[in-house]
Amino acid sequence: MKLSTDLPAPLGKKQTRELFDSCDKFTFQVPLIRGREMVEFPVDQEFLTKRYTEEAVKWIREKTDKPFFLYLAHNMPHAPAFASPSFQKRSEGGRYGDVIEEIDWSVGQVMDTLKETGIEQDGGWVFSPETGRHIQSEDNKTTPFHPPPLRSKGGFKTLPPKENS
């Protein structure tokens, strides 16, 4: 069974589902990059969702006086998947379920910030979730990597412009 080839397997290891499910946060060493600057290498992947969320919330608070577009693309739940320690072993869905719970928390933080800053009604938001990790078979057909109940249909919301009072 062939898995994602986005990242090569660590030296001496074969990329398998078992490796993705059992690896630690530094097995696949990746950088954290802001703009064109490498911020950290290797990045502690357990904290990526939390760090992305904190950056997004900070960025929104800085942009409340003018229109903006925020594109927040979490790298989770792509394999290997990691959740922050406060989300680990919380769900019945294992590591993947913990990651989904943390992403749900992240979306809530962003939405709460839009409400707190009074700009939630001034625009629109789109939430397009990951449809799930996948594996590829030898014939390159994509197959689900997790049970169907964890799959999402996504969401979309637009808000009418405020009327001038």
N, C-alpha and C positions, 0 to 999 in steps of 0.2 A: 504494500500500500504506500503510495507516494504522498508526502505531506507538502505543505507550503515551502517554496524555495526562496522566500523573501530573505531569509537569514540562513547562512550555512550552519550546519551542525558543528558543535565544538570539536576540536581536533581529537581524533580517535573515537568519536561517537557517531552513531547513525541516527538520522532524523526520523524519529518514530513518535507515535501518539504517546507511548509510555514516557519517552524523554520529555515531551511537552508537559505531560501531567505531573511528572516528578521532579523536574528541574527546579533549581533555586533562582533567585532574582538576578544572579550574576552569571548563570550558565551561558546565556546568550548576551554577550557584551555589546551594548549599543550606546551611542552618545545622546545627550540631550543638547539640542541646538536651538538658539534663539537668533533669528535672522540668519546671519552667516557666521555667528560665533558659537564655538563649542563651549557650553556652560559646564558640562560634567561628563566624564568618561571614566569608567562605565557608570551609567546612571542606575540608581536603585529603582528598578521597575515597579516595586511595590508601592511607591509613592507618586507615580506618574499621574494617575487620575486626580489625586488630591492636589498636586502641584498645578496641573492644567486648570483645575477649578479655581484655585486661589488666584492664579494669573488672570483668568477670565473675569472674576468678580472685581478685582482691582482695576482692570482695564475698563469695565463698565462704569465704575464709580468715577473714573477720570473723564468719561465721555458724555456725561449727562446733559451738557449744554448744547450739544450739536448732534445731528443724525450720525448713526454709525452702523456698521455691519460687523457682527462677531461671527466668526466661523470657528467653532470649537469641535475639533475632530479627535476624539479619544482614540488612542491606539488599542485599548482593550475593547472587546474581548478577544482580539486576535491572539493566536498562540505564539509564544507562551503567555498565559494570562496570569496576572497578579493583582491582588487587592491590598490596600493598606492594612496594617495590623488590626486596626479597629473594625475592619469588615471581615477579617479572616475567620473561617469556621462559624459564620453566622447563619448561613442559609442551608437549606436541605439540598441545594444544587451543587454542592462541592465547591471547588475553586472557581468554576465558571459562574455559579450562582452568586458567590461572594462578589465577584467582579460586577455582575449585573446590579446587585444591590448598591454598590458604590457608585456606579454610573447613574442610577436612579437618584441617589443622594446629590450627585453633582448637578444634575438637571434642576433639582429642587433648589440648590444654592443659587444657581443662575437666575431662576424665576423669582426667588425671594428678593434677590438684589434688584431686579427690574421693578418689583413692587415697592421696595423700600425707597428707591430713588425717585419714585413717582413717574417712571417712564414706561411702565408696562403697557399702558393704553395708547402710547404714542407711536406704535409701529406694529410690527408683526413678528412672529417667530415660527420657525419650522424645526421640528424634531424628526430626524430621520435616523432611526437606530440601525445598528449593525444587525443583519439578519442571522447572525450566528457564525461561529467558526466553521470551517469546512476542511475536509480532506479531499484529496484527489486520488482516484483509483489509477491504476496503471494505464487505463484507456482515456485518462484526463476528464472523466466525468466527475463533477462535484457531488459529494454526498454529505448529508448532515453529520455533524460531529457531536451533537448533543440531543437530548430528548425533545420532541416537538413542543411540550408545554412551555419551554423557555423561549420559543420563537415569538417575535413581536410583529405586529402589522404596521407599526410606526404611527406618527401623528403629524398633523398639520393644522396650524391655526393662523388666521389673519384677523386683524382688528380693523374696524372702520376708523378713518381719521377722526380726531376730536373736532366737534363743531365749535366754531368761534362764538364765544358768549359775549 
